[in-house]
Amino acid sequence: MGKKYLMAIDAGTGSVRAVLFDTEGNQIGVSQQEWFHREDPRWPGSMDFDWRHNWQLASGCVRDVLKETGIDPGEIAAISTTCMREGIVLYDENKKEIWACANVDSRSDDEVAQLVRMDPELEREIYAKSGQTYALGAIPRVLWVKNKMPEVYDRVRYLGMFNDWLIYRLTGVLAVEPSNGSTTGMMDLKTRTWDPAIMEKVGLQSDIFPAVIECGSPAGYVSAQGAAETGLKEGTLVVTGGGDCQLGTIGVGVVDAGQAAIFGGSFWQYEYNTASGQTDPDCRVRVNCHAVPGMWQYEALAFKPGLVMRWYRDAFCQEEVRRAKEEGVDPYELMNREAEKIPAGCYGMMCAFSDIMNYISWRHASPTFTDFGFEPEKYNKYTFYRAIMENTCMITRGHMDLVREATGGAPKEVVFAGGASKGDVYCQILADVLGLPVKVPVVREATALGAAILAGYGAGIYPDISEAARKLVRWHKVYTPNAENHAVYEKMYGPWRKMYASQLALADQHVTRYLWSAPGI
């Protein structure tokens, strides 16, 4: 019987899912379960990961998708995994999980302050080697375990990421791949492997690193226990996966140097591919290993644009929510129809939410709307709604400039995927602000497809990761910039930057509260 299918297991921030694809990249079935990462009341900002319960959810998704599709598990050629990045799992000498936290765990303020006191220049030194600062990296978190839970720290023998944890549960093989492993701040970007010297400098164990297996390489085979728990066939090939953004870029065909993708979800990521692991001299932007071997990515993050949109919908657009239910459409569709009627630039109104990324001193001004008038025919709830979209696209323009300054490179077009790409208005505003064509793929939730492509590559079905991505990705629509609107946004960009700087200064002076700030700031 021929091997017809590829499986991706995707551990996101808010849910876990198992997705089945055929070898042409068509989604055959999916099973998804929401999960939650709870705060330990003793430790404000903590985000604990419950590995026992969450493995039950993950294995349940695999069983459910096999049941729902009715396929023979023996027809699965290979499986790969992907996940939210930055979450870490610590294991003891028997490779039993003993501590884990999810991605934006922020309990380690004390530890960041300790690291800065230890050596004020060390963070820049670590960034130059690893592409990471203390803001999202694992170093302050492991130091937190050492300081606050020494009885756990003394037992730590291995550190890994969630996608590698899923493979460990399936196969019994514990290893780490470089795309997500590099987000720890403990790897050398150039060599794509661990750098124990970084751990020695911060006073942490430097021998807790599993082997590194490159993305798309065979990791192991489904064990008897893995088969019993998931319904998969024992002996099925499991292929090393990668971090969600890196696999997302594979899933939308952004696989070559000089290409870029924007993922618009709860957070927005701008990803720019380079053939070099060089970092930014000013430490403003993150650099990760790509899941395509021999490729790296500059990454700039905008905080919470998707959550801002959800807040605005729920706080001010109850009528649209009610009507949408009656009409059987998405509330955003009704909101977008009205926002489309508002001219570019929102009559001069601006807002501030997330800042353009500054990785070494990462903080965001208090949310605000400004420079609006009292004419309701101009400044109504749809103007404010459109201003939120324009603001997010301005941030993305800033991220593109930032990466251009650091690398000397910029894309000729961008791929836009994720939830925000579902509406024409957002896509057009993005094209108009950037002054570039914006391509939207048919498969917009592309992370699982990226994992399936790696699975197929590891199984020998696809001879080349990049070639497979280019072949399997199909395009929904291309949005070309409107020259008049682009001119409006170009004129608006400078004043928006000045307005944001003044709002950030208010937060720095503690007149207002930060939208978010990194631990230790």
GULUM-397729 format. One line per 8 residues: for each residue x, y, z of N, C-alpha, C. Coordinates in steps of 0.02 Angstrom, whole numbers. Each point is the difference from the previous one (the first is absolute). Example, Ala and Ser with C-alpha at 12.3 -4.5 7.8 and 13.67 -1.06 7.14 Angstrom:
! residues 2
660 -284 390 -45 59 0 45 60 0 | -18 53 -36 42 59 3 -39 55 37
//
This chain:
! residues 521
43 -60 0 -43 60 0 44 62 0 | -13 49 -44 41 60 -6 -10 47 59 | 52 38 14 -4 50 53 -29 65 -29 | -59 19 22 -35 55 -33 -5 63 41 | 17 -4 65 -17 57 43 60 23 42 | -5 63 21 49 30 45 -38 32 58 | 27 -6 60 -34 29 58 42 54 33 | -33 54 20 32 53 40 -35 3 67
40 4 54 -28 14 66 25 70 19 | -48 44 14 14 72 7 -22 22 69 | 49 17 43 -14 21 69 3 76 3 | -56 33 -10 -2 73 1 -8 28 70 | -2 66 4 -8 32 66 -67 -18 31 | -54 2 -41 -67 -9 27 -31 -68 -14 | 32 -41 -42 -30 -65 -16 53 -46 -28 | -18 -65 -2 43 -50 -32 -43 -35 -52
31 -19 -56 -39 -33 -51 42 -50 -38 | -34 -50 -28 31 -48 -45 -32 10 -68 | 42 9 -52 -25 15 -67 28 -52 -48 | -44 -28 -41 20 -48 -51 -1 32 -69 | 53 -10 -39 4 24 -68 13 -59 -47 | -21 8 -63 26 -47 -50 66 28 -26 | 33 -37 -43 67 21 -21 -1 57 -51 | -60 21 -21 -7 59 -43 -12 63 41
0 -7 67 -8 59 43 -72 17 17 | -48 -44 -19 -70 12 17 -15 -24 71 | -35 41 38 -19 -20 68 -57 -50 -3 | 11 -58 32 -50 -54 -1 -43 0 62 | 30 19 56 -38 1 63 39 35 54 | -37 25 50 32 34 57 -41 -13 63 | 35 -8 55 -33 -4 66 37 48 46 | -38 42 36 30 53 40 -30 2 69
42 15 50 -23 8 69 31 64 29 | -41 42 30 27 58 35 36 -22 63 | 53 36 18 32 -12 64 19 66 32 | 14 -2 64 12 60 39 63 -9 42 | 37 54 7 63 -1 38 -11 45 61 | -5 -30 58 -24 36 59 57 35 36 | -18 55 31 47 35 43 1 -32 68 | 60 -13 25 8 -23 69 -9 61 45
-51 0 45 -14 60 39 60 25 41 | 48 -45 14 59 21 38 47 43 -41 | -6 -5 -67 50 32 -44 -35 41 -53 | -13 65 11 -33 42 -50 37 -1 -66 | -38 -3 -55 30 -2 -67 19 -70 -23 | -8 -50 44 18 -69 -19 -51 -28 -50 | 21 -49 -38 -42 -31 -52 19 -74 -3 | -24 -39 48 20 -70 6 -28 -42 -58
39 -49 -21 -21 -47 -52 -11 -68 33 | -62 -25 -5 -19 -63 32 12 -58 -49 | 60 -29 4 19 -50 -51 -42 -63 4 | -24 -20 58 -41 -61 4 -66 9 -36 | -37 52 20 -66 13 -31 8 17 -74 | 50 39 -16 8 23 -69 21 -56 -47 | 36 -50 25 14 -58 -43 -64 -40 -12 | -44 -3 50 -65 -34 -11 -39 35 -55
1 67 1 -35 38 -52 31 -12 -69 | 67 2 -2 35 -8 -65 -11 -70 -28 | 9 -51 42 -10 -69 -25 -73 -12 -18 | -45 33 37 -72 -5 -16 -16 29 -69 | 34 55 -17 -10 30 -67 22 -48 -55 | 56 -35 12 24 -49 -50 -51 -56 -8 | -24 -27 56 -50 -54 -3 -62 24 -37 | -23 61 16 -62 26 -29 6 11 -75
57 27 -23 5 13 -72 5 -65 -39 | 31 -51 30 2 -66 -32 -70 -29 -5 | -38 8 54 -69 -26 2 -45 37 -49 | 5 66 0 -44 41 -42 13 -10 -74 | 63 -8 -19 16 -9 -71 -6 -73 -21 | 5 -46 48 -6 -71 -16 59 -28 -37 | 57 36 0 57 -26 -38 36 -54 41 | 34 -42 -35 42 -52 30 65 32 24
16 -3 66 62 31 24 62 -24 -37 | -3 -60 -29 56 -25 -38 13 38 -65 | -49 41 -20 8 39 -62 34 68 13 | 17 14 63 35 63 16 74 -10 -12 | 28 39 -46 71 -8 -18 44 28 55 | -20 56 31 42 31 51 -41 52 38 | 25 17 59 -31 49 45 53 51 17 | -20 64 7 46 50 28 -38 44 49
36 41 36 -30 40 54 22 73 -5 | -43 43 26 15 71 5 -34 27 62 | 20 60 21 -28 26 62 14 75 7 | -36 30 49 19 67 23 74 -2 20 | 34 53 -13 71 1 19 8 25 71 | 61 -3 25 21 25 66 -22 -44 59 | -54 -38 -6 -19 -45 55 54 -53 10 | 17 -15 63 53 -49 13 -23 -54 49
30 -59 -7 -11 -57 44 67 -20 30 | 2 -10 65 59 -26 34 -12 -72 21 | 51 -43 -8 -6 -71 13 54 -21 51 | -14 -57 35 50 -27 46 42 -53 -36 | 43 -35 37 47 -47 -31 -36 -58 -35 | -62 -15 21 -39 -53 -33 -44 27 -57 | 12 63 -17 -38 34 -53 -74 6 18 | -13 8 63 -68 15 24 -7 75 6
-57 27 -23 -12 72 5 -5 21 73 | 35 54 18 -4 23 70 -20 74 6 | 2 38 -55 -22 70 2 -9 24 -72 | -51 41 -12 -11 27 -67 -39 65 4 | 16 46 -46 -38 63 -4 -14 15 -73 | -56 35 -12 -20 17 -68 34 65 -23 | -19 24 -59 42 47 -37 10 69 31 | -53 34 23 11 68 25 0 2 77
23 -53 31 10 -1 72 46 59 19 | -22 39 50 39 60 16 12 6 76 | 16 -58 31 10 0 72 71 21 21 | 44 11 -49 71 3 17 28 72 3 | -40 49 22 25 68 8 63 3 44 | -2 -35 57 56 2 47 64 -26 -33 | -9 -52 -41 58 -32 -31 30 44 -54 | -42 35 -38 27 47 -50 40 54 35
-28 27 55 37 51 38 66 -28 26 | 0 -63 22 61 -32 24 52 -7 -56 | -23 -19 -59 45 -8 -57 31 67 -20 | -41 53 1 25 67 -18 51 24 51 | -13 -12 64 48 18 53 65 -38 -8 | -6 -63 -19 58 -44 -8 48 29 -52 | -28 23 -57 40 29 -54 -46 38 -46 | 1 67 2 -47 40 -40 8 -10 -76
58 -24 -22 11 -9 -72 -13 -71 -23 | -14 -45 47 -5 -71 -18 -58 -14 -48 | -57 34 9 -58 -12 -44 18 14 -73 | 36 55 -12 21 16 -68 48 -52 -28 | 44 -25 43 48 -51 -20 -37 -65 -19 | -50 -19 41 -39 -60 -14 -40 9 -64 | -28 60 -10 -39 14 -61 44 -7 -62 | 61 26 2 44 -2 -58 13 -72 -22
2 -46 48 14 -71 -16 -65 -38 -16 | -54 16 37 -60 -43 -3 -60 32 -35 | 1 67 -10 -57 34 -30 -57 13 48 | 11 -15 66 -54 6 50 21 46 57 | -50 33 30 11 37 62 -34 -37 57 | 0 32 59 -33 -31 58 -77 2 -6 | -26 41 -47 -72 14 -2 -43 -63 -9 | 20 -45 -46 -38 -61 -12 42 -63 10
65 8 11 45 -57 3 -9 -42 63 | 32 -58 0 -9 -48 55 48 11 58 | 52 41 -9 51 7 53 -31 26 65 | -39 56 -1 -29 23 64 -47 -51 31 | -34 -40 -41 -47 -50 26 36 -57 36 | 55 -23 -31 38 -54 33 33 28 64 | 23 62 -3 28 31 60 -53 7 54 | -63 14 -21 -56 3 48 -8 -67 36
3 -54 -39 -7 -67 31 57 -11 50 | 60 21 -19 58 -8 45 -11 39 65 | -26 61 -6 -9 43 59 -61 -18 42 | -56 -16 -33 -63 -7 36 -19 -73 13 | 26 -46 -40 -15 -71 9 65 -41 -4 | 46 12 46 66 -34 -5 -5 -76 1 | -52 -26 34 -8 -73 3 -17 -29 -69 | -34 40 -43 -13 -20 -69 63 9 -42
32 58 7 59 15 -40 55 -53 9 | 9 -23 61 52 -50 14 -12 -65 -38 | -62 -13 -20 -17 -62 -36 1 8 -76 | 9 62 -25 -4 12 -72 60 -30 -36 | -14 -41 -50 53 -29 -42 -8 16 -74 | -62 19 -20 -12 15 -71 -49 59 -5 | 8 39 -54 -46 54 -17 -24 -10 -72 | -65 11 -11 -26 -7 -69 -59 46 -11
-24 0 -63 -56 42 -20 -62 -44 -10 | -58 31 -10 -63 -39 -2 -5 -44 -62 | 23 23 -59 -4 -43 -59 44 -62 9 | 58 9 33 44 -57 14 -30 -46 53 | -37 30 47 -34 -39 52 -53 -46 -31 | -37 26 -50 -49 -41 -35 34 -60 -34 | 58 12 -31 37 -55 -32 24 -49 52 | 24 26 57 23 -44 54 -57 -45 24
-59 28 7 -58 -40 22 -19 -53 -51 | 9 16 -64 -17 -48 -53 52 -55 -7 | 64 17 9 55 -45 -20 46 -22 57 | 2 39 54 50 -12 52 67 31 -14 | 6 36 -58 62 34 -18 -5 73 21 | 48 24 41 0 69 22 58 37 -34 | -17 45 -45 49 41 -35 -32 68 -14 | 39 49 -20 -25 68 -13 22 20 -70
-44 38 -34 18 25 -67 15 75 5 | 37 29 -49 25 68 9 -50 56 -9 | -56 -10 -36 -45 57 -12 -33 24 65 | -23 -47 40 -30 18 65 53 2 54 | 49 -44 -3 54 -1 48 37 67 2 | 5 34 -58 36 64 -2 -37 55 38 | -65 -9 13 -37 51 37 17 0 75 | 38 -50 24 18 -2 71 53 52 18
40 23 -50 57 42 14 61 -40 23 | -3 -66 -8 54 -44 22 37 -32 -59 | -18 20 -61 31 -29 -59 44 52 -36 | 49 -25 -36 40 41 -46 -36 -1 -67 | -22 58 -22 -38 3 -63 39 -29 -58 | 64 18 -4 40 -20 -59 6 -76 -5 | 14 -32 57 11 -73 -2 -65 -39 8 | -55 35 19 -66 -31 9 1 -55 52
41 10 51 2 -49 55 12 35 66 | -2 -37 56 6 29 66 69 33 11 | 0 52 41 63 32 19 5 -2 77 | 32 -52 28 4 -6 73 32 60 34 | 43 37 -36 34 58 29 -50 53 23 | -57 7 -35 -51 48 20 -26 -17 70 | -12 -64 12 -26 -22 65 52 10 55 | 63 -12 -16 53 9 50 4 73 21
-10 46 -48 4 72 16 -55 23 47 | -58 -33 -2 -56 20 43 -7 -44 62 | 48 -46 10 0 -40 60 -51 -56 1 | -16 -28 -60 -48 -55 -5 34 -63 -25 | -32 -57 12 27 -64 -24 10 4 -76 | 57 -21 -23 15 4 -71 -2 -68 -34 | -24 -51 36 0 -68 -28 -70 -29 -3 | -51 43 -9 -70 -24 1 -30 -1 -70
44 -4 -51 -24 6 -68 -3 -68 -35 | -60 -19 -26 -4 -60 -41 34 10 -67 | 5 -53 -38 28 5 -68 -43 46 -42 | 32 32 -50 -37 42 -48 -9 -40 -64 | -63 -3 -23 -16 -32 -64 -29 54 -46 | 28 7 -60 -22 53 -45 -72 -11 -23 | -36 55 -11 -70 -2 -22 -7 -42 -64 | -52 -41 -2 -12 -42 -58 38 -66 -1
38 -14 54 38 -63 4 -41 -52 39 | 7 -63 -17 -33 -52 39 23 3 73 | -48 -1 46 16 3 72 -6 -68 32 | -48 -40 -22 -12 -66 30 -64 -29 -28 | -26 -49 35 -60 -36 -23 -49 -6 58 | -65 0 -16 -51 -6 52 12 -64 39 | 7 8 66 14 -57 44 -64 -39 15 | 7 -57 33 -59 -39 21 -45 42 46
32 36 46 -39 42 45 -34 57 -37 | 39 32 -45 -29 55 -40 -59 -24 -42 | 6 -60 -28 -54 -28 -40 -62 -14 43 | 11 -28 59 -56 -16 45 -37 63 21 | 36 55 8 -31 62 25 -33 41 -55 | 20 -9 -63 -24 43 -54 -41 -35 -53 | 6 -67 -4 -33 -36 -54 41 -2 -64 | 60 31 1 45 -4 -58 30 -69 -4
28 -16 -58 32 -66 -8 71 3 27 | 17 -49 41 68 -6 25 48 -4 -59 | 57 37 5 49 -1 -55 -10 55 -52 | -53 40 7 -10 56 -47 56 52 9 | 27 24 -55 54 48 2 -22 67 31 | 41 27 45 -12 67 28 60 44 -19 | -17 58 -29 51 45 -28 4 63 42 | 61 24 11 11 61 40 -36 59 -33
-37 37 42 -39 57 -25 34 66 13 | -39 48 28 29 66 12 -49 47 34 | 22 61 12 -42 51 31 -56 21 -45 | -55 26 29 -60 14 -39 11 51 -55 | 37 55 14 9 51 -52 44 -25 -57 | 53 -37 19 44 -26 -52 -37 -49 -46 | -40 -44 30 -38 -47 -41 -56 34 -37 | -27 54 31 -50 40 -36 28 30 -64
62 24 3 29 29 -61 12 -54 -53 | 18 -61 20 4 -55 -49 -69 -12 -30 | -52 0 43 -68 -13 -21 -30 52 -47 | 32 60 -3 -22 51 -48 52 12 -54 | 50 -45 -4 48 3 -55 55 51 8 | 10 26 61 53 50 11 62 -38 23 | 38 -23 -49 54 -48 13 68 23 -27 | 2 57 -35 62 24 -30 23 65 33
64 14 -3 27 62 27 -31 60 -35 | -16 52 39 -31 60 -27 -75 -1 -3 | -31 -58 16 -73 -4 3 -25 18 70 | -63 21 4 -28 20 65 -73 -22 6 | -19 -14 62 -70 -16 15 -22 40 61 | -65 15 2 -31 31 58 -55 -45 23 | 1 -18 64 -52 -42 29 -42 44 47 | -64 8 -16 -43 44 39 -48 -40 43
18 -7 64 -43 -34 48 -5 41 63 | -1 -34 58 -1 36 64 60 47 3 | 59 -26 -20 60 40 -10 13 0 -75 | 34 52 -25 20 1 -70 75 -10 -6 | 20 -45 -44 71 -12 -11 20 21 -71 | 53 38 -6 31 13 -65 62 -44 -3 | 4 -44 -50 55 -47 -7 36 14 -66 | 65 10 5 41 15 -60 58 -50 -3
5 -36 -56 50 -52 -7 68 28 -21 | 53 -26 31 68 18 -21 42 -64 -4 | 53 4 -40 46 -57 -6 58 7 49 | -8 46 48 53 13 49 -29 2 69 | 38 -23 49 -21 3 70 22 64 35 | 17 53 -38 22 63 30 -56 30 42 | 17 34 54 -49 33 42 2 76 -10 | -48 35 31 -5 73 -6 49 32 50
45 44 -22 48 31 47 -34 37 57 | -62 24 -12 -36 37 53 -46 -44 41 | -1 -65 -13 -39 -48 41 -75 15 0 | -26 28 -54 -71 21 0 -47 -55 -23 | 25 -48 -38 -45 -48 -33 26 -71 12 | -45 -46 4 17 -69 16 26 -36 -63 | 47 -46 9 23 -43 -54 -4 -72 22 | -33 -42 -41 -8 -71 14 27 -42 -57
14 -63 14 12 -47 -54 -66 -14 -36 | 2 -2 -66 -59 -21 -39 -4 -76 5 | -58 -28 -16 -6 -73 -3 24 -28 -66 | 19 43 -47 36 -21 -61 74 0 18 | 33 -57 0 71 -1 18 40 49 -42 | 47 36 34 41 48 -36 -33 67 -11 | -57 12 34 -37 63 -7 -16 26 70 | -2 67 6 -17 33 63 -57 49 -11
-30 25 55 -55 47 -6 8 58 49 | -6 60 -27 -11 58 44 -74 2 15 | -15 11 64 -70 -1 21 -16 62 42 | -52 36 -19 -24 57 39 -72 -13 20 | -14 8 64 -66 -17 28 -39 62 20 | -63 1 -19 -47 51 25 -45 -33 52 | -6 32 57 -37 -30 56 -76 14 -5 | -38 -54 -2 -72 -2 14 -46 34 -51
19 10 -64 -48 31 -46 -65 -39 -6 | 4 -67 -2 -61 -40 -5 -43 6 62 | 32 6 58 -38 7 62 -32 70 4 | 33 50 -28 -29 68 -3 -63 -1 -42 | 3 -33 -58 -59 -5 -44 -58 -36 36 | 16 -53 36 -52 -37 36 -30 44 55 | 43 37 36 -24 45 52 -47 52 -30 | 19 29 -57 -41 53 -30 -67 -28 -23
1 -59 -30 -63 -33 -22 -46 -11 60 | 27 -28 54 -43 -18 57 -22 61 41 | 41 53 0 -16 58 41 -46 49 -36 | 5 6 -66 -35 54 -35 -44 -24 -58 | 4 -62 -19 -36 -22 -60 -49 -57 16 | -34 6 57 -49 -52 19 -55 -6 -52 | -19 56 -30 -53 0 -51 22 -42 -61 | 63 8 -20 26 -39 -57 3 -75 18
18 -14 62 3 -70 22 -70 -30 -3 | -50 38 23 -70 -25 -1 -23 -10 -73 | 12 49 -43 -22 -5 -70 37 -56 -36 | 63 -9 15 39 -53 -32 -29 -69 15 | -22 -8 62 -30 -63 20 -64 -13 -41 | -40 53 -9 -62 -6 -39 15 -16 -73 | 51 32 -27 16 -8 -72 45 -59 -14 | 28 -30 53 45 -57 -9 67 18 -30
25 61 19 66 22 -25 44 18 60 | 63 14 -15 48 21 51 -13 73 17 | -2 20 65 -10 71 17 51 46 -33 | 62 -23 -8 51 42 -32 -20 18 -72 | -37 -45 -32 -21 13 -69 -45 62 -2 | -46 5 48 -44 59 3 40 62 18 | 47 -7 47 42 57 20 43 23 -58 | 26 -48 -39 44 17 -56 -37 39 -55
-63 -18 -11 -39 35 -52 -3 75 14 | -7 17 64 -4 71 18 70 32 1 | 51 -38 24 68 27 3 27 16 -69 | -24 -38 -50 23 10 -69 -21 69 -26 | -54 28 28 -26 65 -22 40 59 29 | 40 -14 52 41 53 33 62 11 -43 | 17 63 -15 60 11 -43 65 -19 36 | 50 -16 -40 67 -16 27 23 58 45
27 -18 58 24 51 47 -50 20 52 | -63 -24 -6 -52 10 52 -6 74 20 | 2 44 -50 -8 72 12 53 27 48 | 59 -32 1 54 23 43 3 -32 68 | -50 -41 17 0 -32 66 53 -55 3 | 32 -7 58 51 -52 9 -12 -35 67 | 31 -59 8 -3 -34 64 67 -32 15 | 9 -20 63 62 -33 21 -18 -62 39
28 -56 -20 -6 -62 39 70 -30 6 | 16 -50 -40 68 -29 2 50 49 -31 | 61 -2 25 54 40 -30 36 -41 -52 | 39 34 -42 49 -33 -43 51 -33 46 | 22 -59 -18 41 -41 45 66 33 18 | 17 -4 64 67 20 24 20 -54 50 | 30 -54 -25 8 -62 38 40 9 64 | 48 46 -1 44 8 58 -33 41 55
-53 39 -16 -36 39 50 -73 2 -21 | -34 -57 9 -63 -12 -33 -59 20 44 | -35 53 -20 -57 24 37 -47 36 -47 | -63 6 20 -51 29 -44 -40 52 38 | -17 54 -34 -37 55 31 -70 -23 21 | -30 39 44 -69 -12 19 -46 10 -61 | -51 -42 -9 -43 8 -59 -34 69 -1 | -4 29 -60 -32 66 -6 -24 12 -71
-54 40 -7 -22 29 -63 10 75 5 | 21 32 -55 13 72 4 -14 34 -67 | -8 67 3 -7 43 -58 -65 -14 -38 | -54 -11 37 -66 -7 -32 -43 60 18 | -53 11 -39 -46 56 13 -68 -25 21 | -47 46 3 -66 -18 27 -55 0 -54 | 21 -8 -64 -50 -8 -53 -16 -75 -7 | -60 -20 22 -15 -72 1 0 -31 -70
-13 40 -52 1 -29 -68 71 -19 -20 | 51 31 31 70 -19 -13 27 -47 53 | -8 20 63 33 -37 55 -51 -42 37 | -16 -57 -30 -46 -47 31 36 -65 16 | -37 -50 23 34 -62 23 38 -36 -56 | -22 11 -63 35 -33 -55 66 35 -15 | 2 66 12 64 36 -8 51 -26 50 | -22 -8 62 45 -26 52 22 -71 -18
-46 -39 -25 16 -69 -20 52 -1 -56 | -11 42 -51 49 2 -55 67 25 25 | -1 48 48 63 27 27 41 -55 33 | -33 -48 32 37 -57 30 37 -39 -54 | -35 -12 -56 32 -38 -55 58 40 -30 | -10 65 -10 54 41 -28 60 1 48 | -14 3 64 53 1 50 43 -63 -4 | -32 -58 -5 37 -63 -3 43 -3 -64
-27 26 -55 38 1 -63 59 49 4 | -9 55 37 56 47 12 56 -35 39 | -18 -39 50 50 -37 39 38 -47 -47 | -37 -34 -45 32 -46 -47 47 37 -46 | -20 60 -22 46 42 -41 64 14 40 | -8 17 64 58 13 43 44 -61 6 | -30 -59 4 39 -62 5 39 -13 -64 | -32 15 -56 35 -10 -64 61 47 -5
-9 63 22 56 48 1 56 -24 46 | -21 -25 58 48 -23 51 44 -56 -28 | -32 -49 -32 37 -56 -28 43 22 -59 | -25 48 -39 40 26 -55 64 34 26 | -8 38 55 59 33 29 51 -52 26 | -25 -55 27 45 -50 29 32 -45 -53 | -36 -13 -55 24 -49 -49 19 31 -67 | -26 60 -14 9 28 -66 -48 -28 -51
-46 -44 21 -46 -32 -47 -73 14 16 | -41 -2 -52 -72 8 8 -35 -40 -55 | -60 -25 14 -35 -41 -51 -31 43 -55 | -12 -32 -57 -35 34 -56 -76 -9 6 | -20 -49 40 -71 -14 14 -2 -36 67 | -59 -3 31 -6 -37 62 -58 -50 -4 | 7 -54 37 -54 -48 8 -34 15 67 | -66 2 -1 -39 17 60 -46 -59 16
7 -27 61 -40 -58 20 -24 9 72 | -39 -47 24 -29 5 68 -69 31 -3 | -32 5 58 -70 22 4 -13 68 -31 | 48 48 7 -11 67 -25 -4 3 -76 | 27 -51 -34 2 1 -73 -67 -20 -32 | -49 -15 43 -65 -24 -27 -43 57 -28 | 14 62 21 -41 56 -23 36 41 -53 | -35 19 -53 30 40 -54 26 67 25
-35 32 47 18 67 22 70 0 31 | 13 -46 46 65 -4 33 55 -12 -51 | -12 -46 -46 50 -17 -51 17 61 -43 | -52 38 -19 11 59 -42 37 55 38 | -20 11 64 35 51 40 74 -19 6 | 15 -65 11 69 -22 6 39 15 -64 | -30 -16 -57 33 14 -65 11 75 -8 | -50 40 19 5 72 -8 53 31 46
4 -23 62 50 27 47 70 -20 -22 | 10 -64 -18 67 -24 -18 21 22 -70 | -49 13 -43 17 16 -70 25 -60 -37 | -23 -61 21 23 -62 -31 -60 -45 -16 | 5 -44 -50 -51 -50 -10 -5 -47 61 | -61 -17 20 -12 -44 57 -35 -63 -27 | 34 -57 8 -27 -64 -25 -31 -40 57 | -61 -23 -10 -35 -38 51 -8 -72 -24
26 -49 37 -5 -70 -23 -69 -30 14 | -15 -54 -34 -64 -35 12 -1 -28 70 | 55 -34 20 5 -27 69 32 54 42 | -41 34 42 26 57 38 26 -21 68 | -26 -56 28 26 -26 62 54 -51 -20 | 59 26 -16 48 -37 -40 50 -41 41 | -2 8 67 51 -33 42 -2 -76 -7 | -61 -28 2 -6 -73 -5 22 -24 -69
-15 38 -52 22 -20 -67 77 0 -3 | 32 49 32 73 1 3 27 -63 34 | -33 -21 54 21 -61 34 -9 -61 -45 | -55 -1 -37 -12 -57 -46 53 -2 -55 | 20 59 -24 53 2 -52 65 -29 28 | 17 18 63 61 -29 30 -7 -75 8 | -60 -23 21 -12 -72 6 12 -35 -67 | -27 29 -53 8 -30 -66 72 1 -24
36 54 16 71 3 -17 39 -53 37 | -13 -6 65 36 -51 40 -14 -71 -23 | -60 -10 -28 -19 -67 -24 23 -12 -72 | 32 50 -31 24 -8 -68 -52 10 -54 | -60 24 19 -53 13 -49 16 63 -40 | 26 51 35 21 62 -33 76 3 2 | 33 9 -59 73 1 0 30 63 31 | -40 54 5 27 64 23 -55 38 36
15 28 59 -51 36 40 -26 60 -39 | 45 41 -25 -20 62 -35 -40 -15 -62 | 22 -49 -38 -35 -18 -62 -70 -26 16 | -6 -40 53 -66 -26 19 -47 57 20 | 27 48 39 -41 56 22 -25 40 -61 | 45 14 -46 -20 39 -60 -54 -37 -40 | 6 -66 -1 -47 -40 -40 -69 -4 33 | -1 -6 67 -63 -14 35 -40 63 18
34 57 5 -36 61 21 -39 28 -60 | -65 13 12 -43 30 -51 -24 68 24 | -12 45 -49 -15 70 18 -74 16 -7 | -26 34 51 -70 21 2 -8 66 -38 | 44 49 15 -8 67 -29 64 41 10 | 12 46 -46 55 48 7 -29 70 3 | 19 38 51 -23 69 9 56 48 -22 | -15 44 -46 51 48 -23 -12 68 33
53 37 16 -10 63 36 -34 53 -42 | -42 39 33 -32 59 -30 48 59 11 | 23 31 -55 53 52 5 -23 60 42 | -63 21 -6 -24 57 38 0 -16 75 | -25 -58 17 -2 -20 71 70 -7 28 | 46 -28 -40 69 -8 22 31 68 17 | -15 50 -41 26 68 12 -27 28 66 | -64 -14 15 -30 22 63 38 -31 59
12 -65 -5 32 -35 56 74 20 8 | 33 13 -56 70 23 3 4 67 39 | -48 44 -14 -2 65 34 -17 -8 74 | -39 -50 16 -25 -11 68 52 -35 45 | 46 -37 -32 44 -44 39 45 38 49 | 31 54 -23 44 40 44 -37 28 61 | -57 34 -10 -39 24 58 -22 -56 46 | -17 -58 -28 -20 -57 42 59 -22 45
60 -2 -28 59 -19 40 11 50 58 | -8 64 -15 9 52 52 -54 -6 54 | -62 -11 -22 -55 -8 48 14 -60 45 | 23 -55 -30 12 -60 41 56 13 50 | 53 33 -22 57 15 45 -24 40 61 | -45 48 -11 -24 40 56 -43 -41 48 | -39 -47 -28 -41 -44 43 45 -48 40 | 53 -24 -31 46 -44 35 36 37 56
16 63 -12 33 41 52 -46 7 61 | -65 7 -11 -47 4 56 2 -65 42 | 3 -57 -35 4 -63 37 67 -7 36 | 54 22 -32 66 -2 32 1 42 64 | -40 54 0 -3 44 59 -52 -24 52 | -32 -58 -15 -51 -30 44 -62 43 6 | -11 45 -49 -64 36 -3 -55 -47 -24 | 18 -43 -49 -46 -52 -25 33 -68 8
-40 -53 -12 26 -69 6 22 -26 -68 | 53 -39 -1 20 -33 -62 -54 -50 -22 | -9 -5 -65 -41 -54 -27 32 -67 18 | 67 -3 -6 40 -59 19 72 22 6 | 37 -29 46 72 11 3 34 -65 17 | 60 -8 -26 38 -61 12 19 -6 73 | 11 -62 25 22 -9 69 61 43 15 | 0 33 58 58 38 22 1 73 -22
-49 20 -43 -1 71 -22 -43 40 47
//
